Amino acid sequence: MSVLATQDVSAASAASTPAFSPEGIAARARLIREPVHVVGGPDGRELGLATGPAPGGPVLGTLPPLYPEWLGGRTFCEAHGVRFPYVAGEMANGIATTRMVSAMARAEMLGFFGAGGLAYADVERAVHVLADELRSRPNWGVNLIHSPAEPELEFRVAKLLLHREVPRISASAFMELTPAVVLCSARGLRRGADGRIVRRTRLLAKVSRPEVAERFLSPAPAALLDRLVAQGELTPQEAALAALVPVAEDITVEADSGGHTDNRPLSVLLPRIASLRDTLGRRFGYQRAVRIGAGGGLGTPDAVAAAFALGASYVVVGSVNQTATEAGLSDEAKAMLCEADIADVTMAPAADMFELGVRLQVLSRGTLFAQRAGRLHAAYRAHGSLEEIPPEVRGPIEREVLRASFDEVWRRTVAFWERRDPAEITRAASDPKHRMALVFRWYLGSSSRWAITGESARRADYQIWCGPAMGAFNRWAAGTFLAEPANRSVVQIALNLLEGAAVLTRAHQLRTYGVPLPSDAFAYTPCALA
């Protein structure tokens, strides 16, 4: 990666002369691709910096060049065939588009298509596009989202990904292991020439709780493996090898992210799961250590640098990529995201786990989705069926939230599920509460589609998944190269976050040597990178 507008020739040529002024120290600290020397001043008390060849006079310490490629774990880059320890996360409903995944692959990073929430046919089309375009590359993947309300769809998607030999699968929102995710982990396992177990498909699992992390850090349960063997989905040999390796060899610790989240701080959660990784690695005698990544709350170089400082092998960036040129979100919704600050988010009921009471983090500024979805879930909890909802509650819901009668929404719901899974309609016929859930889920599902298509009449109902990182990114990018929408490609976002994280990492290294760094040495301004 070459850096434009960051290290100009005149600055580099002057940098070999030791600098003791705040401005000189800051300028030399930013030259991360050169060795930097901590030097003593004439009076023996001052500390300054010089870059390039070691200068004359007392050199108290030297730091080697630093590149963004080196911030994470080298084994992550080797395992996934990437140059940078950076992942563009799988924003659901196709917001993380095939264009985004392709752009990341070409830039030697890793990206995942957002298959969550899509119909099988839509996922199939996207997988075919990516498989045809990126067949020779290992650094791309597709999301497998836990779908407790649609286990058959989850399993069909898993088999599709394996059939088309998708090289990387990101498993998200799982609360327990399912046949689908175990199949993705175990299919194709074999022993290499050196006797080590080789994976055909690499599984990255997003987790936000230690108990869920433990399931992915352990070998697959024997009962699930036996079931898959009995069904002919796994060979006995694959099942035997699956009992010797963790379900996932990359665990993404998901902190305060957009969408599904437990709102945990990364600084608490990542060390806890890293410690659990080490404990289970010793217990099961794994030959390779599971890599731990960080996701959620990463919208600035400071946050990315902090994640690597915590020990993350890689970072996963999600919310901010919704404003990228390749993102499958309407211009109107992108504009709303660009106005967000760190407090402009809230929790709301999730469409895919509505009955379970699971909530996700969404944008609150400029939209009433969270309040309106909350009204629907309150009515669902309080009543056993649509017919039980009293007129004083039903009327406002129909007028202000659904903008249609319960009967009309039910007709639309039937049309949707007849295409996607007719069993849901059959179940609703004998379960009035499930019928009520499907009607209310129509609003939650439609609200995200309105944001994607730009349904202006329903702007106040847009459901836009978003964490506090979006606001932090907006403040960092304001007035810079990345403030212009046309410049905000997923690759430019990634390169600037990584470059900035490297600059901040160098500054922190120098501070530990006692160098008097001014505050602007810890700031990085986005610019065009290639």
C-alpha positions, 0 to 999 in steps of 0.5 A: 500500500502506498500512501498519498498525501501522508509522507511527502518527500520534503518531510522525509528528507528532513527527518534524518535530522533529530527533532525536539520541537513538538511539530518536528516530533509529530512529523517524524512519528507519522513516518511509520514506514521508516525506522525511528530513533529516540535520541537524546538532546544536548543537555542530556534531558531532552528526548527527540526523534530522527528517522532513516539512518541512525544519526550521530549522537546518543541513540537511546532506542530504535523502532523498526518500520511499521506497516498496517499489514503487521498490526494483527496476527500473521497467522490470520493473513496466512490462513485466509490469503490476505494482506491485511488483517481486516474484514468487511462484515456481513451486513444483512439483507444484502447490504453487504453486496457482492460488489463489496465482497469483490472489492475487498477480495481484489484489495487483498482483504476479506469480505462477507456477503450479507445473506441474513434475512434474504430468501434462498433464491436471492442467496443462491444468485449472489453465491453464483455471482461471487463463485464465478467471479472470485473462484480462484481467490480464497479471501471471500465468503458468505454469511450463515445466520442462525435462523431459529424460526426457519431451521430448514432455510438455514440448513439449505443455505449451508448446503448451498455454500458447501456445494458452491465451495464458498471458501469462507463462512461467517456464522452469526447470531448463533446461540447454540450449535445447529446441524447447519453450522456443524456441517459447514465446519466438518464437511471436507475435513481431511488429513494432509501429508504432514498428518495435520487436519486440513479444512476445506471450508474455514468458519469464522464465528461471531460471538458476544457471550463466553458460553456461546464462544465455548461451543465454537471453541470446542469440538462439535458435539458427538450427537450432532455429528452422528446425526449428520453421518446418519443423514449422509451429510458427513462421512464417518471419517469427517465426523471423526476428524471433527471431534478433534478440532474446534468448530471454528478456528476464528472467533470474532468477539462482537462488542457494541455493534449494530444489529444483533449485540449484547452491548458488551465493551470490547475491553472486557469481552475480548480478554475474557474470550481469549482466556477461554480460548487458551483454557480450551486449547489446552484441554483439547490439545489443539495443534493450532491456536484459535485466532481471536478477532474483534468486531463492534464499535470499530469506526475510527483508527483509535478503536481499531488500534485499541482492538489490536492492542487488546490482542485481536488477530484481525478486526471486523468493521460493519456499521460504517460500511453501510455508507460505502459506495458499494453498500446496498442501502438507499441514498436516503438511508445513507444520508441519515447514517451520515448525520448520526452521532455516537448517542443516536442509536437505540435497541429495538425488537429483532424481526428474526427472533421477535418471539424470543424477545431478542433485540438489536441496535438500530439508528434512532436519529430521524426514524421512529422505527424503534418506538413503533417496533417496541409498541408491537412487541408490547402488544404481542407480550400482553395478548394471546391473539390479534383478536384479543387486542382492544380497540384503543390499542389496535386502532393506533397500531393500524393507523400509525405503525402498520398503516393498514388493518390487521386483515390487510397485513395478514393477506400480505403476510400470507403472500410472503410466506407462501413463497418462502415457507408455507409451513409458517401459514399452516402453523399460524392457522392453529396458533393465534399467537404465532399469527400475531407474531407474523403480522407484527414481523411483517412491519419489522421485515418491511422496515429494513427493506424500505431503508434499502429501496428508499421508500420515502413515504416510510422514511420514519419507519426505516430500520437501519442497523447501527452502533455508536461507531457510526457516529464516531466515524462521522466525526473523524471523517468530517471535513476530510476526503472521506466526507465526500460520499463518492470517495467513501468506498469500502476499500478507502474506508478500510485503508484509512482505518488501518493506516490511522491505526498504524500511525496511532500505534507508532505514537503509543510505542514512542510514548512508552519510551518517554518521548514528549508527543504532542496531541496531534501525533495521535491524530490521523486525517483521512486521505486518498490511499492506494 
